[in-house]
Amino acid sequence: MVNETDYEIIKLILEGNTSAYAILLDKYRNMVFTLAYNILQNKEDAEELAQDVFVKAFNALSSFKGESLFSTWLYRIVINTSLNKKKLSKIKLVADDSELHESVYTDLDTIIKQHEKNDRKKIVQSAIRLLKDDERLCITLFYIHELSIAEINELTGISVSNIKILLHRGRKSLYGQLNILLKAEIKNLI
């Protein structure tokens, strides 16, 4: 059953095999938590929201028409639930810090490279936090969650042209923020 597609798993669930929902839960658990965390910026709130989202998704599974991917449908539930919890104007998005601790290395060169990579991620996360809320939302969904502009439009209701503008402005602002942060970092090293 693990190799079944999402649609086949959903069909099984709707036919009464509710234990098959565990497959979808395992498959999308990290995605749901990460997106909720990016919006709420609070681990406990994100964990609670993730549980709520999976309950909502299970209860609404019969309304899933298959017109989009299950992951897109689930993203929409996560975003709507998160935005109901926290107004769009107060959204603060960052990449999940758990990505920074990917594995333990024994080789000194590898450890140093990993620390440098982590430092770069922290600087980028700090710069992302400084963006305007709507720019931060679009930048995070497009670059971190790798959603298309059409998917962002479908999930947020922001028009395609405004998403493109927000991405352009967000990249430009991010570049400026990174310059400021990196200059400050260099001054601290000297």
Buried (B, 14 or more C-beta within 10 A) or exposed (E): EEEEEBEEBBBBBEEEEEEBBEBBBEBBEEBBBBBBBBBBBBBEBBBBBBBBBBEBBBEEBEEBEEEBEBBBBBBBBBBBBBBEBBEBEEBBBBBBEEEBEEEEEEEEEEEEEBEEEBEEBBBBBBBBEBBBBBBBBBBBBBBBBEBEBEBBBBBBEBEEEBBEBBBEBBBEBBEEBBEEBEEEBEEEEE
